[in-house]
Amino acid sequence: MARELAHFSIVRTGEDYLITIEDKDGDATEFTADFDSLDVIAEAIEEALDSDEEEALEADADEEEEEED
């Protein structure tokens, strides 16, 4: 079962980054990532948000068409 995200942070530590993810129960997990890995994560988040935004805009357009009818 997926845990609910409560907090996350990204801190530079030397040449790498420390990613801390904490759930609603207060359990935290830490990961290290280099710049390239962090860039891949950022791209994946951007793609997911762009996709969701497109779906939301399509839904809004459909609702506007229904209101006009």
Order of alpha helices (4+ residues) and beta strands (2+ residues): beta-beta-beta-alpha
